[in-house]
Amino acid sequence: MEKILLLAHTETDGTLAKAALEALAAALALEGELTIGLVGAAVEPAAAQIAGAGASRILAVCGDAFAVPRYATDAAAAEALARASGASLVLAPSTSRWARAIPGAAFRLNGRVDTHATGLALRNDVPAVNRWFYRQRMEAVLTRAQRPWFVLLDSGCCPPWSGAPGAAAFETVPLEVPATRTTVTGVQSPKAGEQTIRPDAKLLFVAGAGWTKKQSDGAVHGAEAESLILGFLRASQASLGSSKSLVDMSGEGEAVLQFMSHLNQIGQTGATPRHAKGLSTCCHGEEPHVVGWRFITQRRAINLDANCGWARGKADVLYVADAFAVMREVNRLMA
Ligand SMILES: Cc1cc2nc3c(=O)[nH]c(=O)nc-3n(C[C@H](O)[C@H](O)[C@H](O)COP(=O)(O)OP(=O)(O)OC[C@H]3O[C@@H](n4cnc5c(N)ncnc54)[C@H](O)[C@@H]3O)c2cc1C
């Protein structure tokens, strides 16, 4: 039986985010001896939150130095918790914070790490991870003999653990704050004025370069495109994705949608989000873009061109229509 450590860092309010609870559910499904390792300024709210999970131990590295994401402190905390737990399998959610620090911690313990795991389960009585390769074109199932084995689990791959909060005792693992060269001075958001990326949304709404192209009247309708897209996003709470062409235009000084940044890009050189449904508008549906739709369950597209890429087996439904007219009507119906 594996000795399992689940690593979780707290959010600014001291609690654990959904991704950590998903990793906790995956750890519990392995049926090993589970220790939970918490990292943060103060971990009491997080310990109370997962009190009912049935972990045999809760360990913690806490203090102001561990409140903020920083490689030196996060890697030291992960290393200390892994050593104190004696775990053979260390599981952590693939947050930007852990994705940066965990490979270093694995190296210090002469372990191995697998990143971007999309599943973790017992197969033939040994833990095995699912992982996609070549930009989500091929899926592999891997096991490893080397221990400790660190696994970073992508979010959205399993339902989060839920349980009533309670009183939980935790043991503090003493750790001298390592020398740091990085001081966290604040958080800078991308220039996009409005939060448009919503990983938990049911719907992904993709805007392509067509929104900024000349339309049938020979004119560009950038302002209307902005208001139609933002109106739909506000009413539906969908997450906004983009094609590469559209986000690249801002760098080239063309009239673009102000709220788009490269963070919205979906595809081979962009993101591969997980949503139940996707609606693509004014986007051609070329392979380097559609490869980012791997985990979108139901795909629909609106394009004027009946021969666009979506028509070639990439969408479940293609509406051959003017996206301006369709979204105008959809927004009217949702108002
Ligand atoms: C190595 C490499 C990596 C790449 N990585 C990515 C990536 O990660 N993500 C990505 O997106 N692309 C990527 N690309 C680029 C990709 O190949 C395409 O060039 C890009 O996706 C095209 O963007 P688009 O469909 O928005 O624009 P366009 O190809 O310009 O298509 C615009 C579409 O809008 C339609 N349209 C116009 N007006 C309307 C209207 N009123 N109503 C309905 N439809 C309308 C047009 O019919 C057209 O099909 C990559 C390319 C390479 C070579």
The ligand as a Tripos MOL2 file, in Angstrom:
@<TRIPOS>MOLECULE
LIG
   53    58     1     0     0
SMALL
NO_CHARGES

@<TRIPOS>ATOM
      1 C1          2.7080   26.4390  -35.2970 C.3       1 LIG1
      2 C2          1.3440   27.0860  -35.2670 C.ar      1 LIG1
      3 C3          0.6650   27.1610  -34.0700 C.ar      1 LIG1
      4 C4         -0.5970   27.7660  -34.0310 C.ar      1 LIG1
      5 N1         -1.2600   27.8000  -32.8310 N.ar      1 LIG1
      6 C5         -2.5150   28.3040  -32.7940 C.ar      1 LIG1
      7 C6         -3.2630   28.3310  -31.5860 C.ar      1 LIG1
      8 O1         -2.7890   27.9270  -30.5170 O.2       1 LIG1
      9 N2         -4.5060   28.8350  -31.6070 N.ar      1 LIG1
     10 C7         -5.0670   29.3410  -32.7620 C.ar      1 LIG1
     11 O2         -6.2220   29.8040  -32.7120 O.2       1 LIG1
     12 N3         -4.3950   29.3350  -33.9020 N.ar      1 LIG1
     13 C8         -3.1240   28.8500  -33.9480 C.ar      1 LIG1
     14 N4         -2.4400   28.8870  -35.1310 N.ar      1 LIG1
     15 C9         -3.0200   29.6620  -36.2490 C.3       1 LIG1
     16 C10        -4.1190   28.9320  -36.9730 C.3       1 LIG1
     17 O3         -3.5560   28.0740  -37.9390 O.3       1 LIG1
     18 C11        -5.0490   29.9370  -37.6870 C.3       1 LIG1
     19 O4         -4.2840   30.8290  -38.4570 O.3       1 LIG1
     20 C12        -5.9180   30.7640  -36.7350 C.3       1 LIG1
     21 O5         -6.5400   29.9190  -35.7960 O.3       1 LIG1
     22 C13        -6.9760   31.4900  -37.5900 C.3       1 LIG1
     23 O6         -7.7500   32.3140  -36.7490 O.3       1 LIG1
     24 P1         -9.2590   32.6590  -37.1100 P.3       1 LIG1
     25 O7         -9.9760   31.4210  -37.4930 O.co2     1 LIG1
     26 O8         -9.8160   33.4810  -35.9890 O.co2     1 LIG1
     27 O9         -9.0960   33.6720  -38.3350 O.3       1 LIG1
     28 P2         -9.3950   33.5350  -39.9260 P.3       1 LIG1
     29 O10        -8.6500   32.3390  -40.4750 O.co2     1 LIG1
     30 O11        -9.1140   34.8680  -40.4620 O.co2     1 LIG1
     31 O12       -10.9270   33.1910  -39.9900 O.3       1 LIG1
     32 C14       -11.9370   34.1230  -39.7400 C.3       1 LIG1
     33 C15       -13.2610   33.4090  -40.0000 C.3       1 LIG1
     34 O13       -14.3130   34.2880  -39.6510 O.3       1 LIG1
     35 C16       -15.3860   34.0130  -40.5310 C.3       1 LIG1
     36 N5        -16.2950   35.1730  -40.4910 N.ar      1 LIG1
     37 C17       -16.0430   36.4550  -40.8670 C.ar      1 LIG1
     38 N6        -17.1190   37.2430  -40.6380 N.ar      1 LIG1
     39 C18       -18.0680   36.4380  -40.1110 C.ar      1 LIG1
     40 C19       -19.4020   36.6500  -39.6730 C.ar      1 LIG1
     41 N7        -20.0020   37.8470  -39.7430 N.pl3     1 LIG1
     42 N8        -20.0910   35.5940  -39.1960 N.ar      1 LIG1
     43 C20       -19.5390   34.3600  -39.1320 C.ar      1 LIG1
     44 N9        -18.2790   34.0910  -39.5210 N.ar      1 LIG1
     45 C21       -17.5570   35.1250  -40.0190 C.ar      1 LIG1
     46 C22       -14.7230   33.7790  -41.8680 C.3       1 LIG1
     47 O14       -15.5810   33.0240  -42.7300 O.3       1 LIG1
     48 C23       -13.4660   33.0130  -41.4690 C.3       1 LIG1
     49 O15       -13.6990   31.5970  -41.5250 O.3       1 LIG1
     50 C24        -1.1700   28.3030  -35.2010 C.ar      1 LIG1
     51 C25        -0.4700   28.2120  -36.4080 C.ar      1 LIG1
     52 C26         0.7650   27.6280  -36.4470 C.ar      1 LIG1
     53 C27         1.4870   27.5550  -37.7620 C.3       1 LIG1
@<TRIPOS>BOND
     1     1     2 1
     2     2     3 ar
     3     2    52 ar
     4     3     4 ar
     5     4     5 ar
     6     4    50 ar
     7     5     6 ar
     8     6     7 ar
     9     6    13 1
    10     7     8 2
    11     7     9 ar
    12     9    10 ar
    13    10    11 2
    14    10    12 ar
    15    12    13 ar
    16    13    14 ar
    17    14    15 1
    18    14    50 ar
    19    15    16 1
    20    16    17 1
    21    16    18 1
    22    18    19 1
    23    18    20 1
    24    20    21 1
    25    20    22 1
    26    22    23 1
    27    23    24 1
    28    24    25 2
    29    24    26 1
    30    24    27 1
    31    27    28 1
    32    28    29 2
    33    28    30 1
    34    28    31 1
    35    31    32 1
    36    32    33 1
    37    33    34 1
    38    33    48 1
    39    34    35 1
    40    35    36 1
    41    35    46 1
    42    36    37 ar
    43    36    45 ar
    44    37    38 ar
    45    38    39 ar
    46    39    40 ar
    47    39    45 ar
    48    40    41 1
    49    40    42 ar
    50    42    43 ar
    51    43    44 ar
    52    44    45 ar
    53    46    47 1
    54    46    48 1
    55    48    49 1
    56    50    51 ar
    57    51    52 ar
    58    52    53 1
@<TRIPOS>SUBSTRUCTURE
     1 LIG1         1 GROUP 0 **** ****
